Structures are given as structure tokens and as C-alpha cells.
Amino acid sequence: MNPETYRIPIEIAHKILATFGITSPTRAYERWVKNDGFDLKDFDEVLYESPFIFIVDWQACLQDELESIRDSLARLDVHLDLELDSDGESGHVVAYGQRLAIAYRPNDDSDFDNVIRNLQTVVPDNIEFRASPHNGESDTALYAVLPQDEWADLESIAREVIKYFFAPLSSKTG
């Protein structure tokens, strides 16, 4: 699939957007929608407005990112408590009786994938984080979270589109 020429059919694009919590047109939607769908190369601007997608700058503050992720998980009826140290770079996350140490200190060797992998271990089994296969190509990383059945539904109607934007964490770790 060539991102420069591939067009996502409008019905498929609407299903993807609705699954990611985007149910009414946004400025980006109005800018990039065509009569018959969206060009794949432009769809990220619309999709990435989702409350279930996190764009993390390599210099991000762990506390800010975890608060955003916690709020998104709450939309999925997943409760996550944060017990962060005063530096905001370390502490614990607590969910469903599990207390997990977590840390992220921005530096050239930082990898937010580890934070997301750790979060995956404390959320219910039906919740799945995925990462952009393009992480590592710039100074930002992108992650998304949805119930596994919703990932499966999206893959059943638009496997290549979903694969272009999101990869299971296990496939990113080898």
C-alpha cells in the first residue's frame, strides 16, 4: 500500500474514526475528507485527534503523559491510580490490585515503549496498547489503546490501514 496514493473509503474511514472516539467532523476532518474517502497520507491528522491516541515527545513529562493515558483508560472503564514522586519522573501505577514501579527520564537513550509495555501488564487483559511502526523515526512516539475486540473489528475491515498506523507491542519488541 502506497501512502501517497491509497484512498481509505469513506465508510471505512468513518468506522475507524468512530472506534477511536471521533464521531463528528473536526477541522482536520473537513480539511482532508474527499467525496469518496481520505488519502492515507492525510488521515493521520484526523485520526490523531483521538482521545485514545497519545503522541509523546521524547522530552515528555511522565506525569503529564500518564495523566492523559489514565483519562483515556477511564473512557474504557479502566481505573488507573498514579502515585508519582515529586519529580514527576518516577513512582507507581496501581490498577486492579497491582502496584507497578514506573519511571521515565528524558534523555537520548529514553524509550517510552517501556512505559507502555509496563502499563500493558496492569490493565485488564482485554485492553491493548499498540505503538506506531514509525516510532523511532523522529523525536516523538505514538501509541494507541483500545479493547482487543475493537482492534480485531478494525483489522477485519481495514487490516492494511491499521497495520500502517499501529503495531502490537509484541511485534515491536521482536
Phi and psi restraints in degrees (value plus and minus 20) as a CYANA .aco file:
   2 ASN   PHI    -112.6   -72.6
   2 ASN   PSI      95.1   135.1
   3 PRO   PHI     -82.6   -42.6
   3 PRO   PSI     -41.5    -1.5
   4 GLU   PHI     -95.8   -55.8
   4 GLU   PSI     -44.6    -4.6
   5 THR   PHI    -142.2  -102.2
   5 THR   PSI     -34.1     5.9
   6 TYR   PHI     -94.1   -54.1
   6 TYR   PSI     113.2   153.2
   7 ARG   PHI    -130.5   -90.5
   7 ARG   PSI     106.3   146.3
   8 ILE   PHI    -104.0   -64.0
   8 ILE   PSI     100.5   140.5
   9 PRO   PHI     -77.6   -37.6
   9 PRO   PSI     125.5   165.5
  10 ILE   PHI     -76.2   -36.2
  10 ILE   PSI     -61.5   -21.5
  11 GLU   PHI     -85.0   -45.0
  11 GLU   PSI     -59.8   -19.8
  12 ILE   PHI     -88.1   -48.1
  12 ILE   PSI     -64.4   -24.4
  13 ALA   PHI     -79.1   -39.1
  13 ALA   PSI     -63.4   -23.4
  14 HIS   PHI     -83.7   -43.7
  14 HIS   PSI     -58.6   -18.6
  15 LYS   PHI     -84.7   -44.7
  15 LYS   PSI     -63.8   -23.8
  16 ILE   PHI     -81.7   -41.7
  16 ILE   PSI     -68.7   -28.7
  17 LEU   PHI     -82.4   -42.4
  17 LEU   PSI     -63.3   -23.3
  18 ALA   PHI     -82.7   -42.7
  18 ALA   PSI     -60.8   -20.8
  19 THR   PHI     -80.7   -40.7
  19 THR   PSI     -55.0   -15.0
  20 PHE   PHI    -109.0   -69.0
  20 PHE   PSI      -6.9    33.1
  21 GLY   PHI      64.3   104.3
  21 GLY   PSI      -8.2    31.8
  22 ILE   PHI    -123.8   -83.8
  22 ILE   PSI      81.1   121.1
  23 THR   PHI    -135.2   -95.2
  23 THR   PSI     -19.1    20.9
  24 SER   PHI    -160.3  -120.3
  24 SER   PSI     133.9   173.9
  25 PRO   PHI     -79.6   -39.6
  25 PRO   PSI     121.8   161.8
  26 THR   PHI    -135.0   -95.0
  26 THR   PSI     156.5   196.5
  27 ARG   PHI     -81.0   -41.0
  27 ARG   PSI     -62.3   -22.3
  28 ALA   PHI     -85.1   -45.1
  28 ALA   PSI     -59.7   -19.7
  29 TYR   PHI     -78.3   -38.3
  29 TYR   PSI     -71.9   -31.9
  30 GLU   PHI     -80.9   -40.9
  30 GLU   PSI     -53.8   -13.8
  31 ARG   PHI     -90.0   -50.0
  31 ARG   PSI     -60.1   -20.1
  32 TRP   PHI    -125.1   -85.1
  32 TRP   PSI     -32.2     7.8
  33 VAL   PHI     -88.4   -48.4
  33 VAL   PSI     119.8   159.8
  34 LYS   PHI    -133.8   -93.8
  34 LYS   PSI     148.5   188.5
  35 ASN   PHI     -76.1   -36.1
  35 ASN   PSI     -54.4   -14.4
  36 ASP   PHI    -129.9   -89.9
  36 ASP   PSI     -12.7    27.3
  37 GLY   PHI     125.8   165.8
  37 GLY   PSI    -170.9  -130.9
  38 PHE   PHI    -148.4  -108.4
  38 PHE   PSI     122.3   162.3
  39 ASP   PHI     -92.6   -52.6
  39 ASP   PSI     114.2   154.2
  40 LEU   PHI     -74.6   -34.6
  40 LEU   PSI     -59.4   -19.4
  41 LYS   PHI     -84.2   -44.2
  41 LYS   PSI     -39.0     1.0
  42 ASP   PHI    -125.1   -85.1
  42 ASP   PSI     -33.3     6.7
  43 PHE   PHI     -85.5   -45.5
  43 PHE   PSI     -48.1    -8.1
  44 ASP   PHI     -78.9   -38.9
  44 ASP   PSI     -57.4   -17.4
  45 GLU   PHI     -81.5   -41.5
  45 GLU   PSI     -52.2   -12.2
  46 VAL   PHI    -101.4   -61.4
  46 VAL   PSI     -70.2   -30.2
  47 LEU   PHI     -83.4   -43.4
  47 LEU   PSI     -58.4   -18.4
  48 TYR   PHI     -94.3   -54.3
  48 TYR   PSI     -18.3    21.7
  49 GLU   PHI    -103.2   -63.2
  49 GLU   PSI     -20.3    19.7
  50 SER   PHI     -85.6   -45.6
  50 SER   PSI     123.1   163.1
  51 PRO   PHI     -92.7   -52.7
  51 PRO   PSI     -26.4    13.6
  52 PHE   PHI    -123.0   -83.0
  52 PHE   PSI      -9.9    30.1
  53 ILE   PHI    -141.6  -101.6
  53 ILE   PSI     115.4   155.4
  54 PHE   PHI    -142.1  -102.1
  54 PHE   PSI     103.4   143.4
  55 ILE   PHI    -124.9   -84.9
  55 ILE   PSI      96.1   136.1
  56 VAL   PHI    -133.9   -93.9
  56 VAL   PSI      96.0   136.0
  57 ASP   PHI     -92.8   -52.8
  57 ASP   PSI     126.7   166.7
  58 TRP   PHI     -81.6   -41.6
  58 TRP   PSI     -41.1    -1.1
  59 GLN   PHI    -116.1   -76.1
  59 GLN   PSI      -4.2    35.8
  60 ALA   PHI     -81.5   -41.5
  60 ALA   PSI     132.6   172.6
  61 CYS   PHI    -107.8   -67.8
  61 CYS   PSI     103.7   143.7
  62 LEU   PHI     -73.4   -33.4
  62 LEU   PSI     -64.9   -24.9
  63 GLN   PHI     -78.7   -38.7
  63 GLN   PSI     -66.6   -26.6
  64 ASP   PHI     -81.6   -41.6
  64 ASP   PSI     -64.7   -24.7
  65 GLU   PHI     -86.3   -46.3
  65 GLU   PSI     -63.0   -23.0
  66 LEU   PHI     -85.8   -45.8
  66 LEU   PSI     -55.3   -15.3
  67 GLU   PHI     -84.3   -44.3
  67 GLU   PSI     -60.7   -20.7
  68 SER   PHI     -84.8   -44.8
  68 SER   PSI     -64.6   -24.6
  69 ILE   PHI     -84.7   -44.7
  69 ILE   PSI     -62.4   -22.4
  70 ARG   PHI     -78.3   -38.3
  70 ARG   PSI     -64.5   -24.5
  71 ASP   PHI     -83.4   -43.4
  71 ASP   PSI     -59.2   -19.2
  72 SER   PHI     -87.9   -47.9
  72 SER   PSI     -61.7   -21.7
  73 LEU   PHI     -82.4   -42.4
  73 LEU   PSI     -55.5   -15.5
  74 ALA   PHI     -80.5   -40.5
  74 ALA   PSI     -54.3   -14.3
  75 ARG   PHI     -84.5   -44.5
  75 ARG   PSI     -40.8    -0.8
  76 LEU   PHI    -120.0   -80.0
  76 LEU   PSI      -6.2    33.8
  77 ASP   PHI      41.8    81.8
  77 ASP   PSI      14.4    54.4
  78 VAL   PHI    -131.7   -91.7
  78 VAL   PSI     104.9   144.9
  79 HIS   PHI    -118.5   -78.5
  79 HIS   PSI     106.5   146.5
  80 LEU   PHI    -152.4  -112.4
  80 LEU   PSI     105.6   145.6
  81 ASP   PHI    -122.1   -82.1
  81 ASP   PSI     125.2   165.2
  82 LEU   PHI    -134.2   -94.2
  82 LEU   PSI     110.9   150.9
  83 GLU   PHI    -146.6  -106.6
  83 GLU   PSI      59.3    99.3
  84 LEU   PHI    -116.9   -76.9
  84 LEU   PSI     127.4   167.4
  85 ASP   PHI     -88.5   -48.5
  85 ASP   PSI     146.7   186.7
  86 SER   PHI     -81.2   -41.2
  86 SER   PSI     -44.4    -4.4
  87 ASP   PHI     -94.0   -54.0
  87 ASP   PSI     -35.1     4.9
  88 GLY   PHI      51.4    91.4
  88 GLY   PSI     -14.6    25.4
  89 GLU   PHI    -127.6   -87.6
  89 GLU   PSI     -25.0    15.0
  90 SER   PHI    -176.8  -136.8
  90 SER   PSI     148.1   188.1
  91 GLY   PHI     129.2   169.2
  91 GLY   PSI    -162.7  -122.7
  92 HIS   PHI    -158.0  -118.0
  92 HIS   PSI     130.9   170.9
  93 VAL   PHI    -133.7   -93.7
  93 VAL   PSI     123.9   163.9
  94 VAL   PHI    -147.9  -107.9
  94 VAL   PSI     108.7   148.7
  95 ALA   PHI    -174.5  -134.5
  95 ALA   PSI     110.2   150.2
  96 TYR   PHI      31.3    71.3
  96 TYR   PSI      26.6    66.6
  97 GLY   PHI      60.8   100.8
  97 GLY   PSI     -18.8    21.2
  98 GLN   PHI    -128.0   -88.0
  98 GLN   PSI     116.6   156.6
  99 ARG   PHI    -141.0  -101.0
  99 ARG   PSI      99.6   139.6
 100 LEU   PHI    -143.2  -103.2
 100 LEU   PSI     108.9   148.9
 101 ALA   PHI     -88.9   -48.9
 101 ALA   PSI     121.0   161.0
 102 ILE   PHI    -165.8  -125.8
 102 ILE   PSI     123.9   163.9
 103 ALA   PHI    -173.0  -133.0
 103 ALA   PSI     130.3   170.3
 104 TYR   PHI    -175.5  -135.5
 104 TYR   PSI      99.5   139.5
 105 ARG   PHI    -143.6  -103.6
 105 ARG   PSI      93.2   133.2
 106 PRO   PHI     -80.4   -40.4
 106 PRO   PSI     105.3   145.3
 107 ASN   PHI    -180.9  -140.9
 107 ASN   PSI     158.4   198.4
 108 ASP   PHI     -83.2   -43.2
 108 ASP   PSI     -41.3    -1.3
 109 ASP   PHI    -120.7   -80.7
 109 ASP   PSI     -12.0    28.0
 110 SER   PHI     -86.8   -46.8
 110 SER   PSI     127.7   167.7
 111 ASP   PHI    -166.1  -126.1
 111 ASP   PSI      87.0   127.0
 112 PHE   PHI     -89.9   -49.9
 112 PHE   PSI     -33.7     6.3
 113 ASP   PHI     -73.6   -33.6
 113 ASP   PSI     -57.3   -17.3
 114 ASN   PHI     -83.7   -43.7
 114 ASN   PSI     -58.7   -18.7
 115 VAL   PHI     -82.6   -42.6
 115 VAL   PSI     -66.7   -26.7
 116 ILE   PHI     -85.3   -45.3
 116 ILE   PSI     -62.9   -22.9
 117 ARG   PHI     -79.1   -39.1
 117 ARG   PSI     -61.8   -21.8
 118 ASN   PHI     -84.9   -44.9
 118 ASN   PSI     -62.2   -22.2
 119 LEU   PHI     -81.3   -41.3
 119 LEU   PSI     -57.8   -17.8
 120 GLN   PHI     -78.2   -38.2
 120 GLN   PSI     -49.2    -9.2
 121 THR   PHI     -96.5   -56.5
 121 THR   PSI     -36.7     3.3
 122 VAL   PHI    -128.9   -88.9
 122 VAL   PSI     -31.4     8.6
 123 VAL   PHI    -105.7   -65.7
 123 VAL   PSI     141.1   181.1
 124 PRO   PHI     -76.3   -36.3
 124 PRO   PSI     132.6   172.6
 125 ASP   PHI     -79.9   -39.9
 125 ASP   PSI     -44.4    -4.4
 126 ASN   PHI    -102.9   -62.9
 126 ASN   PSI     -21.8    18.2
 127 ILE   PHI    -122.1   -82.1
 127 ILE   PSI     112.4   152.4
 128 GLU   PHI    -151.2  -111.2
 128 GLU   PSI     105.8   145.8
 129 PHE   PHI    -107.8   -67.8
 129 PHE   PSI     123.6   163.6
 130 ARG   PHI    -152.2  -112.2
 130 ARG   PSI     138.9   178.9
 131 ALA   PHI    -138.7   -98.7
 131 ALA   PSI     135.5   175.5
 132 SER   PHI     -89.2   -49.2
 132 SER   PSI     115.3   155.3
 133 PRO   PHI     -87.2   -47.2
 133 PRO   PSI     -29.5    10.5
 134 HIS   PHI    -114.8   -74.8
 134 HIS   PSI     -19.8    20.2
 135 ASN   PHI     -77.4   -37.4
 135 ASN   PSI     122.3   162.3
 136 GLY   PHI      77.1   117.1
 136 GLY   PSI     -30.0    10.0
 137 GLU   PHI    -110.5   -70.5
 137 GLU   PSI     -29.9    10.1
 138 SER   PHI    -169.0  -129.0
 138 SER   PSI    -190.4  -150.4
 139 ASP   PHI    -110.6   -70.6
 139 ASP   PSI      -7.6    32.4
 140 THR   PHI    -143.5  -103.5
 140 THR   PSI     136.1   176.1
 141 ALA   PHI    -146.9  -106.9
 141 ALA   PSI     131.6   171.6
 142 LEU   PHI    -146.0  -106.0
 142 LEU   PSI     116.6   156.6
 143 TYR   PHI    -156.5  -116.5
 143 TYR   PSI     136.2   176.2
 144 ALA   PHI    -159.9  -119.9
 144 ALA   PSI     134.7   174.7
 145 VAL   PHI    -156.0  -116.0
 145 VAL   PSI     114.2   154.2
 146 LEU   PHI    -172.6  -132.6
 146 LEU   PSI     141.7   181.7
 147 PRO   PHI     -83.2   -43.2
 147 PRO   PSI     127.3   167.3
 148 GLN   PHI     -78.3   -38.3
 148 GLN   PSI     -56.4   -16.4
 149 ASP   PHI     -86.8   -46.8
 149 ASP   PSI     -49.7    -9.7
 150 GLU   PHI     -93.7   -53.7
 150 GLU   PSI     -57.6   -17.6
 151 TRP   PHI     -79.7   -39.7
 151 TRP   PSI     -64.4   -24.4
 152 ALA   PHI     -83.0   -43.0
 152 ALA   PSI     -62.3   -22.3
 153 ASP   PHI     -80.4   -40.4
 153 ASP   PSI     -65.1   -25.1
 154 LEU   PHI     -83.5   -43.5
 154 LEU   PSI     -61.3   -21.3
 155 GLU   PHI     -86.0   -46.0
 155 GLU   PSI     -49.9    -9.9
 156 SER   PHI     -91.2   -51.2
 156 SER   PSI     -44.6    -4.6
 157 ILE   PHI    -126.8   -86.8
 157 ILE   PSI     -40.0     0.0
 158 ALA   PHI    -172.7  -132.7
 158 ALA   PSI      33.6    73.6
 159 ARG   PHI     -71.8   -31.8
 159 ARG   PSI     -68.9   -28.9
 160 GLU   PHI     -88.7   -48.7
 160 GLU   PSI     -54.3   -14.3
 161 VAL   PHI     -86.8   -46.8
 161 VAL   PSI     -67.2   -27.2
 162 ILE   PHI     -83.2   -43.2
 162 ILE   PSI     -62.4   -22.4
 163 LYS   PHI     -81.4   -41.4
 163 LYS   PSI     -55.0   -15.0
 164 TYR   PHI     -84.4   -44.4
 164 TYR   PSI     -58.5   -18.5
 165 PHE   PHI    -114.0   -74.0
 165 PHE   PSI     -51.7   -11.7
 166 PHE   PHI    -161.0  -121.0
 166 PHE   PSI     117.1   157.1
 167 ALA   PHI    -144.9  -104.9
 167 ALA   PSI     119.3   159.3
 168 PRO   PHI     -75.7   -35.7
 168 PRO   PSI     125.2   165.2
 169 LEU   PHI     -78.2   -38.2
 169 LEU   PSI     -55.3   -15.3
 170 SER   PHI     -82.5   -42.5
 170 SER   PSI     -54.3   -14.3
 171 SER   PHI     -95.0   -55.0
 171 SER   PSI     -39.2     0.8
 172 LYS   PHI    -104.7   -64.7
 172 LYS   PSI     -37.7     2.3
 173 THR   PHI    -121.3   -81.3
 173 THR   PSI     -27.6    12.4
